[in-house]
Amino acid sequence: MIRKTLLGFAAAALFALAAAPPASAGGDHELAAWKRDASATISHVMRYPQTFGRTELPSAFNVVTATIDRDGNVLEAALSEQSGVRQFDRASDRFARAIEKLPALPASFRGDSAIVQMHLIYARSHKAAADLARAIVRTEQLAQREQTNVAGLPVISLLGGAR
């Protein structure tokens, strides 16, 4: 039986778009460390969906968008972008209901709350996960998404994978 795992490669391909820039150059380092820790938390909570028989699922990703407070408490979270793979969409919806806390925002982060876009990567190999991560980063960079949402909250984007 092939063990289906996903990779939590927080350090490999994290990026952020933050409307409220860090208060200092040291704040950039603090935000990068926060993203690494938050991505590890996401990867820990994620679960690869169970499949039965010889079902071979493609690599894909979903996006869960959450609002967090300064202490990292998840105030609300919902599946905001589906992959089109039913098993992954369901797993991501369960993840959105399960995630309760991320690390507290760094002291240098201005603002009392933030919107966190969690790109949940489902892949059967390190290479497939890394390829998806690179594609997500390129898309985010090309889109140059607004750095705040309509409520004016900072937006932080993260990558994570299930175990």
TAUR-V782840 format. One record per residue. SS is DSSP state (alpha for helix, beta for strand, coil for the rest). OMEGA is omega in degrees with one decimal (* if undefined). Layout:
SS_OMEGA / SS_OMEGA
//
This chain:
coil_179.4 / coil_177.7 / coil_-179.0 / coil_179.4 / coil_173.2 / coil_-172.1 / coil_169.5 / coil_-175.4 / coil_-175.1 / coil_-175.4 / coil_-172.7 / coil_-170.0 / coil_176.9 / coil_174.9 / coil_178.0 / coil_171.9 / coil_-175.6 / coil_-179.3 / coil_179.4 / coil_-176.3 / coil_177.8 / coil_-176.9 / coil_-177.0 / coil_176.9 / alpha_176.3 / alpha_178.4 / alpha_176.3 / alpha_179.2 / alpha_179.1 / alpha_-179.8 / alpha_177.8 / alpha_177.8 / alpha_177.8 / alpha_179.7 / alpha_178.8 / alpha_179.9 / alpha_179.8 / alpha_178.9 / alpha_176.9 / alpha_177.3 / alpha_179.1 / alpha_-178.8 / alpha_179.0 / alpha_-177.8 / alpha_-178.5 / coil_174.8 / coil_174.6 / coil_-177.8 / coil_176.8 / coil_174.0 / coil_-177.8 / coil_-179.4 / coil_-176.9 / coil_179.5 / coil_178.6 / coil_-179.1 / coil_177.4 / coil_171.0 / coil_-178.9 / beta_175.0 / beta_174.2 / beta_175.6 / beta_171.5 / beta_179.2 / beta_-178.0 / beta_170.1 / beta_178.5 / beta_174.2 / beta_-176.4 / coil_-179.0 / coil_178.6 / coil_177.8 / beta_178.1 / beta_-178.5 / beta_175.2 / beta_178.7 / beta_179.8 / beta_174.0 / beta_-176.4 / beta_177.7 / beta_-178.6 / coil_179.0 / coil_-174.1 / coil_175.3 / coil_-171.8 / alpha_-177.9 / alpha_179.7 / alpha_178.4 / alpha_178.7 / alpha_179.6 / alpha_180.0 / alpha_175.9 / alpha_176.3 / alpha_177.9 / alpha_-178.7 / alpha_178.2 / alpha_-175.2 / alpha_-174.6 / coil_-177.1 / coil_-173.7 / beta_169.2 / coil_176.3 / coil_176.5 / coil_177.3 / coil_-178.7 / coil_-178.6 / coil_-177.8 / coil_-178.6 / coil_-179.7 / coil_178.5 / coil_-178.5 / coil_179.9 / beta_-179.8 / beta_170.8 / beta_179.6 / beta_175.5 / beta_-176.5 / beta_177.5 / beta_-176.4 / beta_-174.3 / beta_176.9 / beta_-178.7 / coil_-177.7 / coil_179.7 / coil_176.3 / alpha_-177.9 / alpha_-179.7 / alpha_178.6 / alpha_179.3 / alpha_177.6 / alpha_178.0 / alpha_179.8 / alpha_178.9 / alpha_179.4 / alpha_178.6 / alpha_-179.8 / alpha_178.6 / alpha_-179.2 / alpha_178.9 / alpha_-179.4 / alpha_179.6 / alpha_-179.0 / alpha_-176.9 / coil_-178.3 / coil_175.3 / coil_-176.9 / coil_173.5 / beta_175.2 / coil_-175.5 / coil_178.6 / coil_179.3 / coil_179.5 / coil_175.5 / beta_179.1 / beta_177.8 / beta_178.7 / beta_-178.6 / beta_172.0 / beta_176.4 / beta_178.2 / beta_-177.6 / coil_176.4 / coil_*
//
